[in-house]
Amino acid sequence: MDYDFDLVAKHELLDEKTTKEVAKKLQTPIGKFPKILKSDPQIVKLNPKLGQLVAIHRNDLTGKYVYYRVVVESA
């Protein structure tokens, strides 16, 4: 069986304009998105700012999709 997925999902920081567009499209205030720690190993190398949205691109057996997390200092 041939699987086409990565072990680590692609993490992408969104700029302010895109963040506002995503929040508006999903009708969700930034503070209501699931959280990701600024110290998370997958995003620390991206040097995120607090309150910035991270798009996480997943590709698994159920398909391709994107979900979002807001960067926070601590949970």
ABEGO torsion letter per residue (X at the ends): XBBBBBABBBBBBBBAAAAAAAAAAAGBBAAABBBBBAABAAAAAAGBBBGBBBBBBBBBAAEBBBBBBBBBABX
